[in-house]
Amino acid sequence: MGARLQLDVTRMMADVVGPHGATPEEIEQHWPRVQSVLQTLEARRKAGELPFYDLPDSEDVVAAIESYAAKAREKFRNIMVLGIGGSALGPIALRDALKPAFWNERPDDMRDAPRLFIPDNPDPEFFGAAMEICDPKETLYVVITKSGGTAETLSQFMTVMTALKGAVGDKYAEHLVFVTDPAKGALRQIAREEGIQSFSIPPAVGGRFSVMTPVGLLPAALVGIDIRELLRGAAEQREKVFAREFDANPSAAFALLQFLAQTKRKQCVQVMMPYTNSLFRVADWFRQLWAESLGKRQSVTGETINVGPTPVAALGATDQHSQVQLYVEGPYDKTFTLLLPKNFRNKVKIGKHYPDIDSIDYLAGKEMGTLLKYEAEATQRALTAAHRPNMAFLFDEVAPDTVGGFLYILEAATLVAGGLYEVNPLDQPGVEAGKVATYALMGRSGYESVKAEIDKERERPARLIG
Ligand code: PA5
């Protein structure tokens, strides 16, 4: 693994954290299974079934995005992404990791690119508030939906259309860009019929694996993130995700350790805890990837198995004052993955005041980043002393290449974990069920029988308290 991004598994092991950790024998025993999963994945990649592995090579797509984004950056003050799930979490993660914090709150002369709003949820209060502060005349709306039919996204799109037509009349198409399936779905049809600029999501790349398609790359490029560096970082990790040795393959090592933790030691809560705000939404992106890919009722052979870890996102040092009490003294049902930058992009020096008060003076003149790094070390020590298995991804700094590499490692790990759990990590039947019920409730034609079933359930008297 390149020196700019490494996985430290020292504190996952039983010799350091005691019986709640993994043993070398256990790893040795299960590693052949990982090797066989990797062999299958490699064969499927060669057969063209898993195109996500090769997204870092999308030179044509990158060039098209860069040329479109360069013009759009000049033209618009705001970018608003309309999308949900895999069509929103990747762009949010990239914005928060790779643009300065409070990007949208910065005055115009402190930004070199447009503001980027990604409301995600069709909450009328939240979405309505975003609409209020983005003048449609100054806004480019990036509508992202792989299926082209997700109710949350289309409801936002049609709300925007009303505002846009009111503000710019028949020039509305200039304020829209779609990211969707190359051939199918309502959005593709509209793009074709109305000549709206669009980019495609490769059909065999699922929503939560799409951050390195135009889903993530277009919003990122629109705010000036170096998407070439992002993909270069991912490509660098590709050399390693098929490595057959435990110590050479961070993604397979991560997948196996998490799998063993859950299946051998009932550590089903898997906390990802960055010690920097910039990676918090990356942990949130991972929460979807891990949960939606691995939480499955059926195995690949059709047996009912109801498996899956429960990913949790936490933030250091904030959650030291909220969750760490539980993490250190609560049940032994968790693993911890800390995300630790060695260098921060901002240096903040703590002021020197009150030299006579020892309980304050020890902080004076030190870097705030040093405090945060020592807090992370303190948490590692506390978890380890309390026999809680914890590992850490070490980032030289949070930058496009390390973030691209990290996302790629986690996507590859998810496929390995899918093989270990014997589930299909690429489908989401549980999500589809919710989508169908929503269509029925909102009166979409073709869903009348589901609506009738729901109406029947609604007859059940509610048990209300208070
Ligand atoms: O990972 C997935 O497939 C899902 O989370 C989807 O991204 C989400 O449901 C949104 O779907 P779509 O992009 O089709 O609107």
Boltz pocket constraint, residues with backbone or C-beta under 6 A from the ligand:
constraints:
  - pocket:
      binder: B
      contacts: [[A, 84], [A, 85], [A, 86], [A, 87], [A, 144], [A, 145], [A, 146], [A, 147], [A, 148], [A, 149], [A, 150], [A, 153], [A, 206], [A, 207], [A, 208], [A, 209], [A, 292], [A, 428], [A, 431]]
      max_distance: 6.0
